[in-house]
Every structure is written in C-alpha cells, then in structure tokens.
Amino acid sequence: MIKIYHNPRCSKSRETLKLLRDGGKEPEVIEYLKTVPSEKEITKILAILGKKPLDIIRKGEFLFREKFKGKDFEDEEWIKIIHENPSLLERPIVVDGVRAVIGRPPENVNKLL
C-alpha cells in the first residue's frame, strides 16, 4: 500500500498525488499537519529514504529560520522537532513498503510506479 504524506495546500504535493493516481495507484493519503507522524514513524520513513532528519526538513520555512537554523542537534532531537513542528516536514513524502521518495520534483514518484 502506497502512503503519501500530503499537504493539500502545496502544489507539489497535489501534483505528486495526481501522478500517483494517473499511474493507477490510489494511495493512503495522510494529511500530516492533521495526523502528525509519530517519532517512530518518522524514524521508519528516514530509514526507508536512507536520509538523515535534516534531509527532510524544509529549511526555507520561517519557523526553521527563526528557531533552528544554525543549531546542532542529534538525529533523535531533530526527529522530535519534526514531530512537534510538522510544518517543517518536507512534502510530499511517498512510501511504498520498503521504498520511498520525496516528491520534489513530483516526477520522483515515478520511481515507485
């Protein structure tokens, strides 16, 4: 089952969802600002992506620039920060079992189709 961590207000997230559907996949849509991923879930997503927490943080967000830019935290602390501030999570993230991509650009999702 494909999951998309989705923000309906984000054009890239909407484009990625459309590409999935156009490719014949109907994903489980998780609006991560409403249903915040747990720290355990974030950790699992990172493992599947093969990335570090800073790799999935939106560094251009005002919140990041004001509170976290230039700060040095351990991975576990960044995971907690993402969980407590889900607007920092890069979007969309698409997970298909043991594979995952960040939908920036949306065409990245084609790797899962």
N, CA, C and O atoms as a GROMACS GRO file, in nm:
protein
  452
    1MET      N    1   0.083  -0.118   0.000
    1MET     CA    2   0.000   0.000   0.000
    1MET      C    3   0.088   0.125   0.000
    1MET      O    4   0.176   0.139   0.084
    2ILE      N    5   0.063   0.212  -0.093
    2ILE     CA    6   0.137   0.337  -0.102
    2ILE      C    7   0.073   0.439  -0.007
    2ILE      O    8  -0.049   0.451   0.001
    3LYS      N    9   0.160   0.512   0.065
    3LYS     CA   10   0.116   0.621   0.151
    3LYS      C   11   0.178   0.749   0.099
    3LYS      O   12   0.294   0.751   0.056
    4ILE      N   13   0.102   0.856   0.103
    4ILE     CA   14   0.157   0.987   0.072
    4ILE      C   15   0.133   1.079   0.191
    4ILE      O   16   0.020   1.098   0.236
    5TYR      N   17   0.243   1.134   0.241
    5TYR     CA   18   0.234   1.234   0.347
    5TYR      C   19   0.213   1.366   0.275
    5TYR      O   20   0.305   1.419   0.213
    6HIS      N   21   0.092   1.417   0.283
    6HIS     CA   22   0.038   1.515   0.190
    6HIS      C   23  -0.006   1.642   0.261
    6HIS      O   24  -0.059   1.640   0.373
    7ASN      N   25   0.017   1.753   0.191
    7ASN     CA   26  -0.038   1.882   0.234
    7ASN      C   27  -0.120   1.933   0.115
    7ASN      O   28  -0.062   1.972   0.014
    8PRO      N   29  -0.253   1.933   0.126
    8PRO     CA   30  -0.336   1.972   0.012
    8PRO      C   31  -0.316   2.117  -0.031
    8PRO      O   32  -0.357   2.153  -0.142
    9ARG      N   33  -0.255   2.200   0.051
    9ARG     CA   34  -0.231   2.340   0.015
    9ARG      C   35  -0.104   2.355  -0.069
    9ARG      O   36  -0.078   2.463  -0.123
   10CYS      N   37  -0.024   2.250  -0.081
   10CYS     CA   38   0.104   2.253  -0.152
   10CYS      C   39   0.086   2.203  -0.295
   10CYS      O   40   0.038   2.093  -0.318
   11SER      N   41   0.126   2.285  -0.392
   11SER     CA   42   0.110   2.246  -0.532
   11SER      C   43   0.193   2.123  -0.567
   11SER      O   44   0.146   2.039  -0.643
   12LYS      N   45   0.313   2.111  -0.514
   12LYS     CA   46   0.397   1.993  -0.543
   12LYS      C   47   0.334   1.867  -0.486
   12LYS      O   48   0.341   1.760  -0.546
   13SER      N   49   0.274   1.880  -0.370
   13SER     CA   50   0.207   1.766  -0.309
   13SER      C   51   0.085   1.725  -0.392
   13SER      O   52   0.062   1.606  -0.414
   14ARG      N   53   0.008   1.822  -0.437
   14ARG     CA   54  -0.108   1.792  -0.522
   14ARG      C   55  -0.065   1.729  -0.654
   14ARG      O   56  -0.128   1.634  -0.702
   15GLU      N   57   0.043   1.780  -0.713
   15GLU     CA   58   0.093   1.724  -0.839
   15GLU      C   59   0.139   1.579  -0.820
   15GLU      O   60   0.113   1.494  -0.904
   16THR      N   61   0.207   1.553  -0.710
   16THR     CA   62   0.254   1.418  -0.682
   16THR      C   63   0.137   1.322  -0.664
   16THR      O   64   0.140   1.211  -0.716
   17LEU      N   65   0.035   1.364  -0.590
   17LEU     CA   66  -0.084   1.282  -0.571
   17LEU      C   67  -0.150   1.254  -0.705
   17LEU      O   68  -0.194   1.141  -0.729
   18LYS      N   69  -0.158   1.352  -0.791
   18LYS     CA   70  -0.217   1.333  -0.924
   18LYS      C   71  -0.136   1.233  -1.006
   18LYS      O   72  -0.193   1.148  -1.074
   19LEU      N   73  -0.004   1.244  -1.001
   19LEU     CA   74   0.081   1.149  -1.074
   19LEU      C   75   0.058   1.006  -1.026
   19LEU      O   76   0.052   0.913  -1.106
   20LEU      N   77   0.044   0.989  -0.895
   20LEU     CA   78   0.016   0.856  -0.841
   20LEU      C   79  -0.116   0.803  -0.896
   20LEU      O   80  -0.124   0.690  -0.944
   21ARG      N   81  -0.217   0.886  -0.888
   21ARG     CA   82  -0.350   0.843  -0.935
   21ARG      C   83  -0.350   0.819  -1.085
   21ARG      O   84  -0.411   0.722  -1.132
   22ASP      N   85  -0.284   0.906  -1.161
   22ASP     CA   86  -0.274   0.886  -1.306
   22ASP      C   87  -0.198   0.759  -1.339
   22ASP      O   88  -0.219   0.699  -1.444
   23GLY      N   89  -0.109   0.716  -1.249
   23GLY     CA   90  -0.033   0.592  -1.267
   23GLY      C   91  -0.106   0.469  -1.218
   23GLY      O   92  -0.050   0.360  -1.213
   24GLY      N   93  -0.234   0.487  -1.181
   24GLY     CA   94  -0.316   0.373  -1.140
   24GLY      C   95  -0.304   0.337  -0.993
   24GLY      O   96  -0.350   0.230  -0.952
   25LYS      N   97  -0.245   0.422  -0.914
   25LYS     CA   98  -0.229   0.396  -0.770
   25LYS      C   99  -0.322   0.487  -0.691
   25LYS      O  100  -0.327   0.608  -0.715
   26GLU      N  101  -0.393   0.430  -0.597
   26GLU     CA  102  -0.475   0.510  -0.506
   26GLU      C  103  -0.411   0.499  -0.368
   26GLU      O  104  -0.434   0.401  -0.296
   27PRO      N  105  -0.331   0.598  -0.332
   27PRO     CA  106  -0.257   0.589  -0.206
   27PRO      C  107  -0.343   0.619  -0.084
   27PRO      O  108  -0.450   0.679  -0.094
   28GLU      N  109  -0.292   0.576   0.029
   28GLU     CA  110  -0.346   0.622   0.156
   28GLU      C  111  -0.293   0.763   0.174
   28GLU      O  112  -0.172   0.785   0.177
   29VAL      N  113  -0.383   0.859   0.185
   29VAL     CA  114  -0.343   0.999   0.197
   29VAL      C  115  -0.340   1.037   0.345
   29VAL      O  116  -0.440   1.029   0.415
   30ILE      N  117  -0.222   1.076   0.389
   30ILE     CA  118  -0.204   1.118   0.528
   30ILE      C  119  -0.176   1.267   0.526
   30ILE      O  120  -0.068   1.310   0.486
   31GLU      N  121  -0.272   1.345   0.570
   31GLU     CA  122  -0.251   1.490   0.583
   31GLU      C  123  -0.173   1.511   0.712
   31GLU      O  124  -0.230   1.522   0.821
   32TYR      N  125  -0.042   1.517   0.697
   32TYR     CA  126   0.049   1.512   0.812
   32TYR      C  127   0.037   1.632   0.906
   32TYR      O  128   0.085   1.626   1.019
   33LEU      N  129  -0.026   1.740   0.861
   33LEU     CA  130  -0.047   1.852   0.953
   33LEU      C  131  -0.164   1.824   1.046
   33LEU      O  132  -0.173   1.881   1.155
   34LYS      N  133  -0.255   1.736   1.003
   34LYS     CA  134  -0.370   1.697   1.086
   34LYS      C  135  -0.341   1.569   1.163
   34LYS      O  136  -0.377   1.556   1.280
   35THR      N  137  -0.276   1.474   1.096
   35THR     CA  138  -0.239   1.346   1.156
   35THR      C  139  -0.087   1.342   1.158
   35THR      O  140  -0.023   1.292   1.065
   36VAL      N  141  -0.030   1.394   1.264
   36VAL     CA  142   0.115   1.410   1.274
   36VAL      C  143   0.181   1.273   1.291
   36VAL      O  144   0.143   1.195   1.378
   37PRO      N  145   0.282   1.244   1.207
   37PRO     CA  146   0.353   1.117   1.222
   37PRO      C  147   0.425   1.111   1.358
   37PRO      O  148   0.479   1.211   1.405
   38SER      N  149   0.422   0.994   1.417
   38SER     CA  150   0.492   0.975   1.544
   38SER      C  151   0.643   0.978   1.520
   38SER      O  152   0.689   0.968   1.406
   39GLU      N  153   0.718   0.992   1.627
   39GLU     CA  154   0.863   0.989   1.615
   39GLU      C  155   0.909   0.856   1.557
   39GLU      O  156   1.002   0.851   1.478
   40LYS      N  157   0.843   0.748   1.598
   40LYS     CA  158   0.875   0.615   1.546
   40LYS      C  159   0.848   0.609   1.395
   40LYS      O  160   0.928   0.553   1.320
   41GLU      N  161   0.737   0.666   1.351
   41GLU     CA  162   0.703   0.667   1.210
   41GLU      C  163   0.803   0.751   1.129
   41GLU      O  164   0.843   0.712   1.020
   42ILE      N  165   0.842   0.865   1.183
   42ILE     CA  166   0.941   0.949   1.116
   42ILE      C  167   1.073   0.874   1.103
   42ILE      O  168   1.138   0.879   0.999
   43THR      N  169   1.112   0.805   1.209
   43THR     CA  170   1.235   0.726   1.207
   43THR      C  171   1.229   0.619   1.098
   43THR      O  172   1.327   0.597   1.027
   44LYS      N  173   1.114   0.553   1.086
   44LYS     CA  174   1.097   0.450   0.984
   44LYS      C  175   1.104   0.510   0.844
   44LYS      O  176   1.169   0.454   0.755
   45ILE      N  177   1.039   0.624   0.824
   45ILE     CA  178   1.044   0.692   0.693
   45ILE      C  179   1.188   0.727   0.658
   45ILE      O  180   1.230   0.706   0.544
   46LEU      N  181   1.262   0.779   0.754
   46LEU     CA  182   1.402   0.814   0.730
   46LEU      C  183   1.484   0.692   0.690
   46LEU      O  184   1.567   0.700   0.600
   47ALA      N  185   1.460   0.580   0.757
   47ALA     CA  186   1.534   0.457   0.725
   47ALA      C  187   1.503   0.412   0.582
   47ALA      O  188   1.594   0.373   0.509
   48ILE      N  189   1.377   0.418   0.543
   48ILE     CA  190   1.339   0.376   0.408
   48ILE      C  191   1.397   0.471   0.304
   48ILE      O  192   1.444   0.428   0.199
   49LEU      N  193   1.394   0.601   0.334
   49LEU     CA  194   1.451   0.700   0.242
   49LEU      C  195   1.604   0.693   0.238
   49LEU      O  196   1.666   0.733   0.139
   50GLY      N  197   1.663   0.642   0.345
   50GLY     CA  198   1.809   0.642   0.356
   50GLY      C  199   1.863   0.783   0.378
   50GLY      O  200   1.969   0.820   0.327
   51LYS      N  201   1.788   0.861   0.457
   51LYS     CA  202   1.825   1.001   0.478
   51LYS      C  203   1.835   1.031   0.627
   51LYS      O  204   1.790   0.955   0.712
   52LYS      N  205   1.896   1.144   0.656
   52LYS     CA  206   1.907   1.198   0.791
   52LYS      C  207   1.791   1.295   0.813
   52LYS      O  208   1.735   1.346   0.716
   53PRO      N  209   1.755   1.322   0.939
   53PRO     CA  210   1.643   1.413   0.965
   53PRO      C  211   1.656   1.549   0.897
   53PRO      O  212   1.557   1.603   0.847
   54LEU      N  213   1.775   1.606   0.894
   54LEU     CA  214   1.791   1.737   0.831
   54LEU      C  215   1.761   1.734   0.681
   54LEU      O  216   1.729   1.836   0.621
   55ASP      N  217   1.771   1.614   0.621
   55ASP     CA  218   1.742   1.599   0.477
   55ASP      C  219   1.594   1.614   0.445
   55ASP      O  220   1.558   1.640   0.330
   56ILE      N  221   1.508   1.598   0.545
   56ILE     CA  222   1.364   1.605   0.518
   56ILE      C  223   1.299   1.725   0.588
   56ILE      O  224   1.178   1.730   0.607
   57ILE      N  225   1.382   1.821   0.624
   57ILE     CA  226   1.331   1.943   0.687
   57ILE      C  227   1.329   2.055   0.584
   57ILE      O  228   1.423   2.072   0.507
   58ARG      N  229   1.220   2.131   0.584
   58ARG     CA  230   1.205   2.246   0.496
   58ARG      C  231   1.281   2.364   0.558
   58ARG      O  232   1.231   2.434   0.645
   59LYS      N  233   1.403   2.382   0.510
   59LYS     CA  234   1.491   2.483   0.568
   59LYS      C  235   1.452   2.625   0.531
   59LYS      O  236   1.502   2.720   0.591
   60GLY      N  237   1.364   2.641   0.433
   60GLY     CA  238   1.318   2.774   0.395
   60GLY      C  239   1.200   2.823   0.478
   60GLY      O  240   1.161   2.939   0.467
   61GLU      N  241   1.145   2.735   0.560
   61GLU     CA  242   1.031   2.773   0.644
   61GLU      C  243   1.074   2.877   0.747
   61GLU      O  244   1.182   2.869   0.805
   62PHE      N  245   0.986   2.974   0.770
   62PHE     CA  246   1.011   3.079   0.869
   62PHE      C  247   1.045   3.017   1.005
   62PHE      O  248   1.141   3.059   1.070
   63LEU      N  249   0.968   2.918   1.047
   63LEU     CA  250   0.990   2.854   1.176
   63LEU      C  251   1.132   2.798   1.187
   63LEU      O  252   1.198   2.816   1.289
   64PHE      N  253   1.178   2.733   1.082
   64PHE     CA  254   1.314   2.678   1.084
   64PHE      C  255   1.417   2.790   1.097
   64PHE      O  256   1.508   2.784   1.180
   65ARG      N  257   1.402   2.892   1.015
   65ARG     CA  258   1.499   3.003   1.015
   65ARG      C  259   1.503   3.074   1.149
   65ARG      O  260   1.610   3.114   1.196
   66GLU      N  261   1.387   3.089   1.212
   66GLU     CA  262   1.378   3.162   1.338
   66GLU      C  263   1.423   3.081   1.460
   66GLU      O  264   1.484   3.135   1.553
   67LYS      N  265   1.394   2.950   1.459
   67LYS     CA  266   1.418   2.872   1.581
   67LYS      C  267   1.532   2.771   1.572
   67LYS      O  268   1.594   2.738   1.673
   68PHE      N  269   1.561   2.722   1.450
   68PHE     CA  270   1.650   2.606   1.441
   68PHE      C  271   1.773   2.623   1.353
   68PHE      O  272   1.868   2.545   1.364
   69LYS      N  273   1.773   2.721   1.266
   69LYS     CA  274   1.885   2.740   1.173
   69LYS      C  275   2.015   2.761   1.250
   69LYS      O  276   2.022   2.841   1.343
   70GLY      N  277   2.117   2.687   1.208
   70GLY     CA  278   2.248   2.700   1.270
   70GLY      C  279   2.265   2.625   1.400
   70GLY      O  280   2.373   2.626   1.460
   71LYS      N  281   2.159   2.559   1.445
   71LYS     CA  282   2.167   2.483   1.571
   71LYS      C  283   2.210   2.340   1.540
   71LYS      O  284   2.181   2.286   1.433
   72ASP      N  285   2.278   2.280   1.634
   72ASP     CA  286   2.331   2.146   1.617
   72ASP      C  287   2.260   2.052   1.714
   72ASP      O  288   2.280   2.058   1.835
   73PHE      N  289   2.177   1.965   1.658
   73PHE     CA  290   2.104   1.867   1.739
   73PHE      C  291   2.141   1.727   1.692
   73PHE      O  292   2.182   1.708   1.578
   74GLU      N  293   2.125   1.632   1.780
   74GLU     CA  294   2.140   1.490   1.744
   74GLU      C  295   2.020   1.449   1.659
   74GLU      O  296   1.916   1.514   1.663
   75ASP      N  297   2.034   1.341   1.582
   75ASP     CA  298   1.925   1.295   1.496
   75ASP      C  299   1.794   1.275   1.573
   75ASP      O  300   1.688   1.314   1.526
   76GLU      N  301   1.803   1.214   1.692
   76GLU     CA  302   1.682   1.189   1.771
   76GLU      C  303   1.613   1.320   1.809
   76GLU      O  304   1.490   1.327   1.812
   77GLU      N  305   1.692   1.423   1.836
   77GLU     CA  306   1.634   1.553   1.869
   77GLU      C  307   1.567   1.616   1.748
   77GLU      O  308   1.460   1.674   1.760
   78TRP      N  309   1.630   1.603   1.629
   78TRP     CA  310   1.568   1.655   1.507
   78TRP      C  311   1.437   1.582   1.480
   78TRP      O  312   1.340   1.644   1.436
   79ILE      N  313   1.433   1.453   1.505
   79ILE     CA  314   1.310   1.376   1.484
   79ILE      C  315   1.200   1.428   1.576
   79ILE      O  316   1.086   1.443   1.533
   80LYS      N  317   1.234   1.454   1.699
   80LYS     CA  318   1.137   1.511   1.794
   80LYS      C  319   1.091   1.649   1.747
   80LYS      O  320   0.973   1.681   1.756
   81ILE      N  321   1.183   1.730   1.696
   81ILE     CA  322   1.149   1.863   1.645
   81ILE      C  323   1.053   1.852   1.527
   81ILE      O  324   0.956   1.927   1.519
   82ILE      N  325   1.079   1.759   1.436
   82ILE     CA  326   0.987   1.738   1.323
   82ILE      C  327   0.849   1.698   1.373
   82ILE      O  328   0.748   1.750   1.327
   83HIS      N  329   0.846   1.605   1.467
   83HIS     CA  330   0.718   1.559   1.522
   83HIS      C  331   0.641   1.674   1.587
   83HIS      O  332   0.520   1.687   1.568
   84GLU      N  333   0.711   1.757   1.661
   84GLU     CA  334   0.645   1.868   1.731
   84GLU      C  335   0.614   1.987   1.640
   84GLU      O  336   0.535   2.074   1.675
   85ASN      N  337   0.677   1.990   1.523
   85ASN     CA  338   0.660   2.100   1.427
   85ASN      C  339   0.642   2.042   1.288
   85ASN      O  340   0.730   2.059   1.203
   86PRO      N  341   0.530   1.974   1.261
   86PRO     CA  342   0.516   1.902   1.135
   86PRO      C  343   0.522   1.990   1.010
   86PRO      O  344   0.544   1.940   0.900
   87SER      N  345   0.504   2.121   1.026
   87SER     CA  346   0.515   2.209   0.909
   87SER      C  347   0.658   2.210   0.855
   87SER      O  348   0.680   2.255   0.742
   88LEU      N  349   0.754   2.163   0.933
   88LEU     CA  350   0.893   2.156   0.888
   88LEU      C  351   0.919   2.036   0.797
   88LEU      O  352   1.022   2.031   0.730
   89LEU      N  353   0.828   1.941   0.795
   89LEU     CA  354   0.848   1.818   0.717
   89LEU      C  355   0.840   1.849   0.568
   89LEU      O  356   0.745   1.910   0.521
   90GLU      N  357   0.941   1.805   0.496
   90GLU     CA  358   0.940   1.819   0.350
   90GLU      C  359   0.818   1.747   0.295
   90GLU      O  360   0.776   1.644   0.348
   91ARG      N  361   0.763   1.801   0.189
   91ARG     CA  362   0.643   1.741   0.133
   91ARG      C  363   0.648   1.738  -0.017
   91ARG      O  364   0.713   1.820  -0.082
   92PRO      N  365   0.579   1.642  -0.070
   92PRO     CA  366   0.523   1.523  -0.005
   92PRO      C  367   0.630   1.415   0.007
   92PRO      O  368   0.732   1.418  -0.060
   93ILE      N  369   0.603   1.321   0.094
   93ILE     CA  370   0.685   1.201   0.102
   93ILE      C  371   0.592   1.085   0.068
   93ILE      O  372   0.482   1.073   0.122
   94VAL      N  373   0.638   1.001  -0.024
   94VAL     CA  374   0.560   0.886  -0.068
   94VAL      C  375   0.635   0.761  -0.028
   94VAL      O  376   0.754   0.746  -0.057
   95VAL      N  377   0.564   0.669   0.039
   95VAL     CA  378   0.623   0.545   0.088
   95VAL      C  379   0.545   0.428   0.030
   95VAL      O  380   0.423   0.423   0.036
   96ASP      N  381   0.620   0.335  -0.028
   96ASP     CA  382   0.561   0.213  -0.085
   96ASP      C  383   0.636   0.094  -0.025
   96ASP      O  384   0.729   0.040  -0.086
   97GLY      N  385   0.595   0.055   0.093
   97GLY     CA  386   0.659  -0.059   0.159
   97GLY      C  387   0.802  -0.029   0.198
   97GLY      O  388   0.828   0.043   0.295
   98VAL      N  389   0.897  -0.084   0.121
   98VAL     CA  390   1.039  -0.067   0.154
   98VAL      C  391   1.106   0.037   0.065
   98VAL      O  392   1.228   0.052   0.068
   99ARG      N  393   1.027   0.110  -0.013
   99ARG     CA  394   1.081   0.216  -0.097
   99ARG      C  395   1.009   0.346  -0.064
   99ARG      O  396   0.892   0.345  -0.023
  100ALA      N  397   1.079   0.458  -0.082
  100ALA     CA  398   1.018   0.588  -0.055
  100ALA      C  399   1.091   0.695  -0.136
  100ALA      O  400   1.208   0.680  -0.171
  101VAL      N  401   1.018   0.803  -0.164
  101VAL     CA  402   1.077   0.919  -0.232
  101VAL      C  403   1.016   1.045  -0.175
  101VAL      O  404   0.906   1.045  -0.120
  102ILE      N  405   1.091   1.153  -0.191
  102ILE     CA  406   1.037   1.286  -0.164
  102ILE      C  407   0.990   1.340  -0.298
  102ILE      O  408   1.065   1.339  -0.395
  103GLY      N  409   0.866   1.387  -0.304
  103GLY     CA  410   0.807   1.432  -0.428
  103GLY      C  411   0.847   1.573  -0.468
  103GLY      O  412   0.762   1.654  -0.503
  104ARG      N  413   0.973   1.601  -0.464
  104ARG     CA  414   1.029   1.729  -0.511
  104ARG      C  415   1.147   1.695  -0.598
  104ARG      O  416   1.255   1.669  -0.546
  105PRO      N  417   1.131   1.695  -0.726
  105PRO     CA  418   1.011   1.730  -0.801
  105PRO      C  419   0.910   1.616  -0.798
  105PRO      O  420   0.945   1.502  -0.766
  106PRO      N  421   0.784   1.645  -0.831
  106PRO     CA  422   0.680   1.542  -0.828
  106PRO      C  423   0.715   1.418  -0.909
  106PRO      O  424   0.672   1.308  -0.874
  107GLU      N  425   0.792   1.433  -1.016
  107GLU     CA  426   0.827   1.320  -1.102
  107GLU      C  427   0.908   1.214  -1.028
  107GLU      O  428   0.919   1.102  -1.076
  108ASN      N  429   0.964   1.247  -0.914
  108ASN     CA  430   1.035   1.147  -0.835
  108ASN      C  431   0.948   1.026  -0.804
  108ASN      O  432   0.997   0.914  -0.787
  109VAL      N  433   0.817   1.049  -0.796
  109VAL     CA  434   0.724   0.942  -0.762
  109VAL      C  435   0.722   0.833  -0.870
  109VAL      O  436   0.681   0.720  -0.843
  110ASN      N  437   0.764   0.867  -0.991
  110ASN     CA  438   0.766   0.768  -1.098
  110ASN      C  439   0.856   0.651  -1.065
  110ASN      O  440   0.839   0.543  -1.121
  111LYS      N  441   0.953   0.669  -0.976
  111LYS     CA  442   1.040   0.561  -0.933
  111LYS      C  443   0.964   0.452  -0.861
  111LYS      O  444   1.010   0.338  -0.852
  112LEU      N  445   0.845   0.487  -0.809
  112LEU     CA  446   0.763   0.390  -0.734
  112LEU      C  447   0.653   0.329  -0.819
  112LEU      O  448   0.587   0.235  -0.775
  113LEU      N  449   0.631   0.381  -0.937
  113LEU     CA  450   0.521   0.332  -1.021
  113LEU      C  451   0.567   0.217  -1.109
  113LEU      O  452   0.487   0.163  -1.186
   0.00000   0.00000   0.00000
